Amino acid sequence: MNDERSGPRRRIFLLESEAAERLRCSARVISRLRLSGKLAYLPGRTILIDEADLDAYIDSIRVAQTLKISGGVDKKPPEDAAARARRKWLLREMRKKAAK
């Protein structure tokens, strides 16, 4: 009997095609994720992707989507007083130049 508490967790590695099946996309999409640095992998003759890294990537997407949905329409962060004053000054200067 192997108990999870008795030893280190066994790592599971996936091929690009297997990772693509899990994400329901093409192997080319997985390749692009790897090459852009968004998905960690083990280089070699056959590219291997750790299942934990794939799960972490999925979680990172899920968080980004959750934040995007909960925020509603793209709202700008509130301006601080200095930024507001700078923007007003720039508008005033642009109006002065346009009036000349």
DRENPA-925012 format. One record per atom (N, C-alpha, C, O): y, z, x; atom name; residue number from 0; residue in three letters. Coordinates in nm, 3 decimals. Atoms other than C-alpha are relative to their C-alpha. Layout:
REM DRENPA-925012
py;pz;px;atomo;num;residuo
Y;Z;X;CA;NUM;ala
...
REM end
This chain:
REM DRENPA-925012
py;pz;px;atomo;num;residuo
-0.119;0.000;0.082;N;0;met
0.000;0.000;0.000;CA;0;met
0.125;0.000;0.086;C;0;met
0.142;0.085;0.173;O;0;met
-0.128;0.005;-0.070;N;1;asn
0.337;-0.098;0.132;CA;1;asn
0.107;0.058;-0.089;C;1;asn
0.136;0.005;-0.196;O;1;asn
-0.109;-0.061;0.074;N;2;asp
0.611;0.127;0.014;CA;2;asp
0.131;-0.043;0.064;C;2;asp
0.141;-0.046;0.187;O;2;asp
-0.128;0.046;-0.054;N;3;glu
0.970;0.003;0.051;CA;3;glu
0.064;0.106;0.089;C;3;glu
0.137;0.072;0.183;O;3;glu
-0.061;-0.108;-0.078;N;4;arg
1.069;0.342;0.189;CA;4;arg
-0.069;0.020;0.134;C;4;arg
-0.012;0.083;0.224;O;4;arg
0.076;-0.028;-0.121;N;5;ser
0.804;0.339;0.460;CA;5;ser
0.043;-0.085;0.120;C;5;ser
0.020;-0.046;0.234;O;5;ser
-0.038;0.084;-0.112;N;6;gly
0.946;0.055;0.667;CA;6;gly
0.119;-0.087;-0.034;C;6;gly
0.169;-0.085;-0.146;O;6;gly
-0.115;0.086;0.026;N;7;pro
1.226;-0.194;0.707;CA;7;pro
-0.035;-0.110;-0.099;C;7;pro
-0.150;-0.155;-0.107;O;7;pro
0.019;0.106;0.099;N;8;arg
1.270;-0.451;0.434;CA;8;arg
-0.030;-0.131;0.071;C;8;arg
0.034;-0.165;0.170;O;8;arg
0.037;0.127;-0.060;N;9;arg
1.107;-0.780;0.514;CA;9;arg
0.103;-0.105;-0.040;C;9;arg
0.136;-0.119;-0.158;O;9;arg
-0.101;0.102;0.027;N;10;arg
1.361;-1.060;0.545;CA;10;arg
-0.067;-0.127;-0.049;C;10;arg
-0.172;-0.167;0.000;O;10;arg
0.051;0.125;0.055;N;11;ile
1.307;-1.374;0.344;CA;11;ile
0.098;-0.110;0.035;C;11;ile
0.218;-0.099;0.009;O;11;ile
-0.082;0.113;-0.038;N;12;phe
1.436;-1.704;0.477;CA;12;phe
-0.032;-0.119;-0.089;C;12;phe
-0.148;-0.143;-0.125;O;12;phe
0.015;0.115;0.088;N;13;leu
1.492;-2.012;0.265;CA;13;leu
0.040;-0.127;0.073;C;13;leu
0.126;-0.125;0.161;O;13;leu
-0.044;0.131;-0.048;N;14;leu
1.513;-2.380;0.348;CA;14;leu
0.123;-0.041;-0.080;C;14;leu
0.151;0.016;-0.185;O;14;leu
-0.117;0.049;0.073;N;15;glu
1.825;-2.569;0.245;CA;15;glu
-0.037;-0.045;-0.140;C;15;glu
0.035;-0.018;-0.236;O;15;glu
0.042;0.049;0.132;N;16;ser
1.634;-2.730;-0.040;CA;16;ser
-0.032;0.116;-0.095;C;16;ser
-0.005;0.107;-0.215;O;16;ser
0.031;-0.116;0.083;N;17;glu
1.514;-2.390;-0.165;CA;17;glu
0.128;0.072;-0.043;C;17;glu
0.140;0.117;-0.157;O;17;glu
-0.129;-0.061;0.034;N;18;ala
1.866;-2.247;-0.149;CA;18;ala
0.071;-0.084;-0.105;C;18;ala
0.136;-0.030;-0.195;O;18;ala
-0.062;0.090;0.097;N;19;ala
1.988;-2.553;-0.340;CA;19;ala
-0.063;0.019;-0.138;C;19;ala
0.008;0.016;-0.239;O;19;ala
0.067;-0.026;0.129;N;20;glu
1.729;-2.489;-0.611;CA;20;glu
0.053;0.127;-0.064;C;20;glu
0.075;0.132;-0.185;O;20;glu
-0.050;-0.128;0.054;N;21;arg
1.850;-2.131;-0.648;CA;21;arg
0.141;-0.012;-0.055;C;21;arg
0.174;0.050;-0.156;O;21;arg
-0.138;0.018;0.046;N;22;leu
2.212;-2.241;-0.682;CA;22;leu
0.012;-0.116;-0.100;C;22;leu
0.120;-0.141;-0.155;O;22;leu
0.001;0.117;0.090;N;23;arg
2.112;-2.543;-0.893;CA;23;arg
0.103;-0.104;0.042;C;23;arg
0.185;-0.149;-0.037;O;23;arg
-0.089;0.102;-0.055;N;24;cys
2.295;-2.785;-0.669;CA;24;cys
-0.081;-0.085;0.097;C;24;cys
-0.202;-0.065;0.111;O;24;cys
0.071;0.085;-0.096;N;25;ser
2.207;-3.048;-0.409;CA;25;ser
-0.005;0.068;0.137;C;25;ser
0.071;0.160;0.166;O;25;ser
0.011;-0.052;-0.137;N;26;ala
2.101;-2.976;-0.053;CA;26;ala
0.126;-0.032;0.079;C;26;ala
0.162;0.041;0.171;O;26;ala
-0.125;0.038;-0.068;N;27;arg
2.419;-3.156;0.059;CA;27;arg
0.109;0.105;-0.023;C;27;arg
0.188;0.133;0.067;O;27;arg
-0.098;-0.106;0.029;N;28;val
2.631;-2.887;-0.112;CA;28;val
-0.027;0.121;0.089;C;28;val
0.066;0.181;0.143;O;28;val
0.037;-0.111;-0.088;N;29;ile
2.441;-2.620;0.081;CA;29;ile
0.042;-0.031;0.143;C;29;ile
0.093;0.055;0.214;O;29;ile
-0.039;0.041;-0.134;N;30;ser
2.500;-2.816;0.401;CA;30;ser
0.151;0.014;0.018;C;30;ser
0.196;0.062;0.123;O;30;ser
-0.146;-0.013;-0.010;N;31;arg
2.875;-2.830;0.329;CA;31;arg
0.041;0.147;0.006;C;31;arg
0.133;0.182;0.080;O;31;arg
-0.031;-0.144;-0.004;N;32;leu
2.881;-2.454;0.261;CA;32;leu
-0.028;0.057;0.138;C;32;leu
0.048;0.138;0.190;O;32;leu
0.034;-0.046;-0.134;N;33;arg
2.708;-2.395;0.593;CA;33;arg
0.105;-0.043;0.101;C;33;arg
0.155;0.038;0.179;O;33;arg
-0.092;0.055;-0.100;N;34;leu
2.938;-2.622;0.791;CA;34;leu
0.142;0.051;-0.016;C;34;leu
0.218;0.053;0.081;O;34;leu
-0.134;-0.054;0.020;N;35;ser
3.251;-2.475;0.635;CA;35;ser
0.006;0.149;0.033;C;35;ser
0.114;0.208;0.034;O;35;ser
0.003;-0.140;-0.038;N;36;gly
3.139;-2.125;0.735;CA;36;gly
-0.009;0.096;-0.118;C;36;gly
0.001;0.217;-0.100;O;36;gly
0.008;-0.086;0.118;N;37;lys
3.102;-1.996;0.380;CA;37;lys
-0.139;0.059;-0.019;C;37;lys
-0.155;0.159;-0.089;O;37;lys
0.138;-0.045;0.015;N;38;leu
2.725;-1.953;0.408;CA;38;leu
-0.063;0.010;0.139;C;38;leu
-0.070;-0.089;0.212;O;38;leu
0.062;-0.023;-0.131;N;39;ala
2.555;-1.800;0.713;CA;39;ala
-0.139;-0.064;0.003;C;39;ala
-0.205;-0.077;-0.100;O;39;ala
0.130;0.064;-0.015;N;40;tyr
2.243;-1.969;0.850;CA;40;tyr
-0.052;0.019;0.141;C;40;tyr
0.022;0.058;0.231;O;40;tyr
0.062;-0.002;-0.132;N;41;leu
2.002;-1.975;1.141;CA;41;leu
-0.021;-0.145;0.044;C;41;leu
-0.097;-0.218;-0.019;O;41;leu
0.014;0.138;-0.044;N;42;pro
2.034;-2.301;1.335;CA;42;pro
-0.138;-0.023;0.062;C;42;pro
-0.203;0.070;0.109;O;42;pro
0.129;0.038;-0.058;N;43;gly
1.725;-2.483;1.452;CA;43;gly
-0.041;-0.135;-0.054;C;43;gly
0.035;-0.203;-0.123;O;43;gly
0.049;0.129;0.051;N;44;arg
1.512;-2.783;1.379;CA;44;arg
0.001;0.001;-0.152;C;44;arg
0.043;-0.096;-0.215;O;44;arg
-0.014;-0.019;0.144;N;45;thr
1.480;-2.654;1.026;CA;45;thr
0.103;0.110;-0.021;C;45;thr
0.091;0.219;0.035;O;45;thr
-0.106;-0.096;0.027;N;46;ile
1.790;-2.478;0.899;CA;46;ile
-0.056;0.106;-0.094;C;46;ile
-0.113;0.073;-0.198;O;46;ile
0.047;-0.110;0.083;N;47;leu
1.702;-2.136;0.759;CA;47;leu
0.118;0.082;-0.048;C;47;leu
0.213;0.107;0.026;O;47;leu
-0.106;-0.080;0.061;N;48;ile
1.919;-1.933;0.526;CA;48;ile
-0.062;0.129;-0.048;C;48;ile
-0.157;0.129;-0.126;O;48;ile
0.050;-0.130;0.041;N;49;asp
1.862;-1.562;0.485;CA;49;asp
0.032;0.022;-0.148;C;49;asp
0.143;-0.004;-0.194;O;49;asp
-0.018;-0.022;0.143;N;50;glu
1.813;-1.472;0.120;CA;50;glu
0.114;0.098;-0.028;C;50;glu
0.186;0.084;-0.126;O;50;glu
-0.108;-0.098;0.016;N;51;ala
2.051;-1.176;0.164;CA;51;ala
0.136;-0.067;0.016;C;51;ala
0.231;-0.032;-0.054;O;51;ala
-0.127;0.073;-0.019;N;52;asp
2.325;-1.412;0.291;CA;52;asp
0.031;-0.086;-0.122;C;52;asp
0.147;-0.098;-0.162;O;52;asp
-0.021;0.081;0.120;N;53;leu
2.274;-1.640;-0.009;CA;53;leu
0.046;0.089;-0.116;C;53;leu
0.135;0.052;-0.192;O;53;leu
-0.041;-0.094;0.105;N;54;asp
2.298;-1.339;-0.243;CA;54;asp
0.143;0.048;0.021;C;54;asp
0.218;0.063;-0.075;O;54;asp
-0.137;-0.043;-0.030;N;55;ala
2.617;-1.225;-0.066;CA;55;ala
0.099;-0.110;-0.036;C;55;ala
0.207;-0.081;-0.088;O;55;ala
-0.087;0.112;0.036;N;56;tyr
2.768;-1.573;-0.111;CA;56;tyr
0.016;-0.008;-0.152;C;56;tyr
0.127;-0.027;-0.202;O;56;tyr
-0.006;0.003;0.146;N;57;ile
2.680;-1.568;-0.481;CA;57;ile
0.089;0.111;-0.052;C;57;ile
0.169;0.090;-0.142;O;57;ile
-0.084;-0.113;0.042;N;58;asp
2.839;-1.224;-0.517;CA;58;asp
0.147;-0.026;0.030;C;58;asp
0.233;0.012;-0.050;O;58;asp
-0.140;0.028;-0.033;N;59;ser
3.156;-1.343;-0.341;CA;59;ser
0.061;-0.099;-0.099;C;59;ser
0.179;-0.088;-0.132;O;59;ser
-0.050;0.096;0.100;N;60;ile
3.188;-1.632;-0.586;CA;60;ile
0.022;0.072;-0.132;C;60;ile
0.123;0.051;-0.199;O;60;ile
-0.007;-0.072;0.127;N;61;arg
3.123;-1.404;-0.883;CA;61;arg
0.126;0.086;-0.006;C;61;arg
0.193;0.089;-0.109;O;61;arg
-0.119;-0.084;-0.003;N;62;val
3.401;-1.165;-0.779;CA;62;val
0.125;-0.086;-0.014;C;62;val
0.217;-0.050;-0.088;O;62;val
-0.117;0.088;0.007;N;63;ala
3.648;-1.451;-0.729;CA;63;ala
0.018;-0.053;-0.142;C;63;ala
0.130;-0.058;-0.191;O;63;ala
-0.010;0.052;0.135;N;64;gln
3.569;-1.595;-1.071;CA;64;gln
0.042;0.110;-0.096;C;64;gln
0.121;0.085;-0.187;O;64;gln
-0.036;-0.111;0.087;N;65;thr
3.597;-1.253;-1.236;CA;65;thr
0.149;0.029;0.010;C;65;thr
0.215;0.050;-0.092;O;65;thr
-0.142;-0.026;-0.018;N;66;leu
3.942;-1.197;-1.087;CA;66;leu
0.084;-0.110;-0.061;C;66;leu
0.188;-0.084;-0.122;O;66;leu
-0.075;0.113;0.052;N;67;lys
4.056;-1.543;-1.185;CA;67;lys
0.005;0.005;-0.153;C;67;lys
0.109;-0.020;-0.213;O;67;lys
0.006;-0.005;0.146;N;68;ile
3.943;-1.500;-1.546;CA;68;ile
0.081;0.117;-0.054;C;68;ile
0.156;0.101;-0.150;O;68;ile
-0.068;-0.118;0.052;N;69;ser
4.078;-1.149;-1.591;CA;69;ser
0.151;-0.009;0.017;C;69;ser
0.226;0.055;-0.057;O;69;ser
-0.144;0.012;-0.023;N;70;gly
4.419;-1.250;-1.456;CA;70;gly
0.069;-0.086;-0.103;C;70;gly
0.192;-0.086;-0.111;O;70;gly
-0.062;0.087;0.100;N;71;gly
4.474;-1.495;-1.737;CA;71;gly
0.062;-0.121;0.068;C;71;gly
0.010;-0.172;0.167;O;71;gly
-0.071;0.112;-0.059;N;72;val
4.720;-1.773;-1.663;CA;72;val
0.048;0.043;0.137;C;72;val
0.082;0.159;0.159;O;72;val
-0.042;-0.033;-0.137;N;73;asp
4.814;-1.793;-1.296;CA;73;asp
0.135;0.069;-0.002;C;73;asp
0.238;0.005;-0.023;O;73;asp
-0.123;-0.077;-0.001;N;74;lys
5.071;-1.518;-1.276;CA;74;lys
0.046;0.018;0.144;C;74;lys
-0.035;0.039;0.234;O;74;lys
-0.054;-0.025;-0.132;N;75;lys
5.301;-1.482;-0.980;CA;75;lys
0.010;0.151;0.019;C;75;lys
0.037;0.224;-0.077;O;75;lys
-0.017;-0.143;-0.022;N;76;pro
5.306;-1.142;-0.816;CA;76;pro
0.147;0.038;-0.018;C;76;pro
0.235;-0.044;0.008;O;76;pro
-0.140;-0.039;0.021;N;77;pro
5.619;-0.944;-0.897;CA;77;pro
0.079;-0.006;0.130;C;77;pro
0.030;0.033;0.237;O;77;pro
-0.086;0.010;-0.118;N;78;glu
5.908;-1.009;-0.659;CA;78;glu
0.059;0.136;0.033;C;78;glu
0.091;0.215;-0.056;O;78;glu
-0.072;-0.121;-0.038;N;79;asp
6.053;-0.726;-0.461;CA;79;asp
0.150;-0.033;0.003;C;79;asp
0.188;-0.150;-0.004;O;79;asp
-0.145;0.017;0.007;N;80;ala
6.431;-0.675;-0.455;CA;80;ala
0.053;-0.092;0.110;C;80;ala
0.141;-0.174;0.085;O;80;ala
-0.047;0.082;-0.111;N;81;ala
6.478;-0.837;-0.113;CA;81;ala
-0.031;-0.148;-0.024;C;81;ala
0.053;-0.234;0.003;O;81;ala
0.037;0.139;0.026;N;82;ala
6.290;-1.153;-0.213;CA;82;ala
0.086;-0.058;-0.112;C;82;ala
0.128;-0.174;-0.105;O;82;ala
-0.083;0.045;0.111;N;83;arg
6.486;-1.178;-0.538;CA;83;arg
0.141;-0.030;0.048;C;83;arg
0.200;-0.131;0.010;O;83;arg
-0.134;0.020;-0.054;N;84;ala
6.818;-1.139;-0.352;CA;84;ala
0.005;-0.125;0.089;C;84;ala
0.102;-0.201;0.083;O;84;ala
0.006;0.118;-0.087;N;85;arg
6.713;-1.403;-0.095;CA;85;arg
-0.004;-0.128;-0.084;C;85;arg
0.064;-0.225;-0.052;O;85;arg
0.009;0.118;0.086;N;86;arg
6.619;-1.647;-0.372;CA;86;arg
0.132;-0.030;-0.067;C;86;arg
0.172;-0.146;-0.075;O;86;arg
-0.131;0.020;0.063;N;87;lys
6.952;-1.594;-0.550;CA;87;lys
0.100;-0.054;0.099;C;87;lys
0.180;-0.142;0.066;O;87;lys
-0.092;0.046;-0.103;N;88;trp
7.143;-1.642;-0.226;CA;88;trp
-0.025;-0.147;0.033;C;88;trp
0.070;-0.225;0.045;O;88;trp
0.033;0.140;-0.030;N;89;leu
6.957;-1.967;-0.149;CA;89;leu
0.046;-0.093;-0.112;C;89;leu
0.098;-0.201;-0.085;O;89;leu
-0.046;0.081;0.113;N;90;leu
7.030;-2.100;-0.499;CA;90;leu
0.151;-0.018;0.003;C;90;leu
0.203;-0.127;-0.022;O;90;leu
-0.147;0.005;-0.008;N;91;arg
7.399;-2.014;-0.458;CA;91;arg
0.043;-0.096;0.110;C;91;arg
0.135;-0.175;0.091;O;91;arg
-0.034;0.087;-0.113;N;92;glu
7.409;-2.190;-0.119;CA;92;glu
-0.028;-0.146;-0.034;C;92;glu
0.050;-0.235;0.002;O;92;glu
0.033;0.138;0.038;N;93;met
7.238;-2.499;-0.261;CA;93;met
0.102;-0.054;-0.098;C;93;met
0.138;-0.172;-0.091;O;93;met
-0.101;0.042;0.097;N;94;arg
7.488;-2.514;-0.547;CA;94;arg
0.132;-0.031;0.070;C;94;arg
0.199;-0.127;0.035;O;94;arg
-0.122;0.024;-0.075;N;95;lys
7.779;-2.488;-0.302;CA;95;lys
-0.007;-0.134;0.072;C;95;lys
0.090;-0.210;0.071;O;95;lys
0.016;0.125;-0.072;N;96;lys
7.642;-2.778;-0.095;CA;96;lys
0.001;-0.119;-0.096;C;96;lys
0.053;-0.226;-0.064;O;96;lys
0.005;0.109;0.098;N;97;ala
7.580;-2.987;-0.406;CA;97;ala
0.140;-0.026;-0.057;C;97;ala
0.171;-0.140;-0.093;O;97;ala
-0.133;0.016;0.055;N;98;ala
7.938;-2.927;-0.526;CA;98;ala
0.094;-0.069;0.098;C;98;ala
0.194;-0.127;0.055;O;98;ala
-0.088;0.061;-0.101;N;99;lys
8.092;-3.055;-0.198;CA;99;lys
-0.006;-0.149;-0.004;C;99;lys
0.062;-0.215;0.075;O;99;lys
REM end
